[in-house]
């Protein structure tokens, strides 16, 4: 495999150990990055690491320090940090299994592909993968990667498995504080019917290729136009698309939903379903002539 493993170690389930390799399942998309430029000279700005009262310092003079009280630090060398003993550095022990829907989506952070490290590990790897698939469970454990220990989940994915890092409880805000003021009322049945009809008409299989970063495209276009304009200022009137608060009522919502359901975009799927019915009569006369 051409890619470099993000982590190498073993998955342990009771007395069974499976050597595995983990690879990042995602990559950064096309982005536009900007540098700070000194306008009079057109040259990029650089940053130096300085000490107050001393000035610029060499990289080999820099150490990591933890501030245990204001202005007081404990200095640590990188070798000391690397030497911290943590079993999860090389072993992911599956300590619990849960239903996948028990884990709130807010806890999921980043996915990784998991593959067996060698031919000898394949049999145990496949057994664990299929056991998770049949039981419809997700394995949980803790794993240390790149200077941090994560809670992780493990589940089947095609021929392999996917490991996902999870956020700790204290990293997730409680939803109640944000949803408290939303009234607990039952929506109107007619409005619900219209909303469900609109959802049904726009339902399709998920295809990630259908979506792209329009902001990046717009920035690329701006950069190209700016380059051709030889430095001239380019400002577009984007209009005011800020949502207006208040002023809405049931009648307005009903009209908006009806208009949405009747629009061409929402009803695009309807002709495709009727198309086969129009072709059927053409085959019947042909059969009579042959008779």
NORLINJO-V283393 format. One record per residue. SS is DSSP state (~ for helix, > for strand, _ for the rest). PSI is psi in whole degrees, 0 to 359 (* if undefined). Layout:
<<SS:PSI> <SS:PSI>>
This chain:
<<_:128> <_:323> <_:154> <_:133> <_:135> <_:328> <>:142> <>:134> <>:217> <>:147> <>:130> <>:128> <>:105> <_:243> <_:3> <>:127> <>:131> <>:111> <>:129> <>:166> <>:145> <>:133> <>:145> <>:132> <_:353> <_:165> <_:156> <_:135> <_:184> <_:121> <_:161> <_:119> <_:143> <_:147> <_:151> <_:128> <>:138> <>:108> <_:315> <_:325> <_:343> <_:15> <>:149> <>:149> <_:134> <_:160> <_:139> <_:148> <_:119> <>:157> <>:133> <_:126> <_:354> <_:315> <>:200> <>:144> <_:158> <_:152> <~:323> <~:355> <~:359> <_:131> <_:165> <>:138> <>:145> <>:125> <>:101> <>:341> <>:165> <_:117> <_:359> <>:131> <>:147> <>:121> <>:135> <>:137> <_:154> <~:325> <~:325> <~:321> <~:317> <~:334> <_:357> <_:125> <_:122> <_:119> <~:329> <~:1> <~:324> <_:358> <>:128> <>:105> <>:122> <_:109> <_:349> <>:152> <>:135> <>:163> <>:143> <~:323> <~:357> <~:340> <_:118> <_:140> <~:337> <~:338> <~:338> <>:137> <>:296> <>:138> <>:152> <>:145> <>:139> <>:128> <>:155> <>:143> <_:332> <_:178> <~:325> <~:335> <~:351> <~:316> <~:310> <~:323> <~:313> <~:322> <~:314> <~:316> <~:312> <~:329> <~:319> <~:321> <~:314> <~:320> <~:350> <_:43> <>:163> <>:131> <>:144> <>:145> <>:188> <>:141> <>:134> <>:125> <>:134> <_:48> <_:17> <>:146> <>:131> <>:151> <>:134> <>:155> <>:153> <>:128> <>:159> <>:151> <>:99> <_:232> <_:347> <>:206> <>:159> <>:130> <>:133> <>:129> <>:143> <>:149> <_:150> <_:161> <~:322> <~:0> <~:355> <_:127> <_:146> <_:127> <_:332> <~:325> <~:335> <~:331> <~:359> <_:321> <_:357> <_:124> <_:145> <_:73> <_:156> <_:128> <_:159> <_:137> <~:320> <~:320> <~:320> <~:318> <~:316> <~:317> <~:318> <~:324> <~:317> <~:318> <~:317> <~:320> <~:333> <_:7> <_:133> <_:168> <_:142> <_:125> <_:104> <~:338> <~:345> <~:347> <_:141> <_:165> <_:99> <~:333> <~:319> <~:318> <~:318> <~:321> <~:320> <~:318> <~:319> <~:316> <~:317> <~:317> <~:323> <~:321> <~:320> <~:334> <_:1> <_:39> <_:358> <_:148> <_:135> <_:109> <_:123> <_:143> <_:101> <_:349> <_:168> <_:100> <_:20> <_:127> <_:136> <_:134> <_:145> <_:181> <_:353> <_:152> <_:178> <~:321> <~:314> <~:317> <~:318> <~:315> <~:319> <~:319> <~:318> <~:317> <~:323> <~:318> <~:323> <~:350> <_:157> <_:321> <_:320> <_:330> <_:16> <~:331> <~:343> <~:311> <~:326> <~:327> <~:328> <~:345> <~:313> <~:329> <~:328> <~:333> <~:337> <~:315> <~:332> <~:335> <~:336> <~:312> <~:323> <~:321> <~:323> <~:320> <~:319> <~:326> <_:*>>
